[in-house]
Each structure stands twice: as C-alpha cells, then as structure tokens.
Amino acid sequence: MATTIEHDGPVPVHRQLADILRDQILSGHIEPDCALPSEADIRQRYGVLPEDVRRAIQELSDEGLVYILADQGAYVSSRAEETGGG
C-alpha cells in the first residue's frame, strides 16, 4: 500500500491520494461509518493542496466508498464492507 505522494509523478496527486485512502478503507483501517481524517489532517500528512483532498474524496464518493455530510466531513460507507473493507 502506497503511503506517500509523488508530486512530480505521472499520476495526478488527487488520484494518488484517492488510492491511499481507498486502500485504508478497503483494508479496514478506516471502518464503515467512521469519519475520514479531516481535510487539514490529510493536507498536513501528505503535503497536498485543499483541492486535491476534495477531488480525492469526491472520487471515493462517486465510487460509493464514502458519503459526505455537509459541515461534518466524509464517512466510510457500509459499501466498503461489501467490497472487502471493514
């Protein structure tokens, strides 16, 4: 499982970040109905821009792995259990 972002690599930063978060979800590291780390925490940990965090989370939401609650953040969907997480 990748845990670092290659800022000058061929894969966009938001896609790398989505892959990292997806791996954490599917491995059960972040369980269903648990919150993802905050945007600020993700930015600090991986050294990425706010828009990269938002795009990565939106990608996971589009896949049904997370759901977003206004003003509360993103949470792992129960669908993650169906696909191998949790």
N, C-alpha and C positions, 0 to 999 in steps of 0.2 A: 504494500500500500504506500503510495507516494505521500509524503508529508511536507514537501517543500514546493514552492512555486518557482518555475523558471521564467523570469520576467522577460528575457530576450529570446525565448524559445519559439518554435513554430506553432505551438498550441496557444490560443488566446488565454490570458490569465483567468478570466471568468470560467472558462471551460475546465482548466486545471483545478480551480477551487471547487467547482461543482463535483468533479471527480473525487476529490479528497473528502468532501462532505458526504457524498454518496457512499463511499467506502465505509465511512464511520457509521452511517445509518444501516447499511446492509450487513455490517459485521456485528451489529447490536451494541456498538459503543455508545450510540445515542438511541435510546429506546423509544418506541411509539408513544405519542402524546407528551414527550419531553421536548422542551424548548431547545432549539439550536443555540449555540453561543450567540451573544449579541453581535450586531454589526461592528461595533467598536472593538470587541474582543477578536473577532475574525480579522479585521483590518490590522490590528496590532500584531497578532500572532503570525500572519502570513505576509505582512508588508504590502497589502493591496489597497487599491482605491475603493471608495464607497460604491461607485457604480459597478465595479467588478463583483463586490459582495452581493449587491442587489440582483445583478444579472445571473449569478450562480444560483441564488436562492429561487429566483423566478424559474430557472431551468428545472430545478428539482420540483418546484410546484407544478410546472407543466407536465412533469413525469408522474405526478401523483404521490411523490415520496414525502412531500411536506405540504402543510397548509399554513396560510398566513392569516393571522388575526390582526386587524387594524390596531395600531398603537400597543400591541402586545408582542409582536415578533413572529417568528416562524417555528412551527412544531412538526415533529415527525408524525407522519400519517400512519394509521394502522396498516395501510397497504404495504409498508416496509416489511411487516411480518410475512405477508403473502409472497414477497419476493426474496425472502431469505434473511431478513434482518430480525432483530429482537428476540 
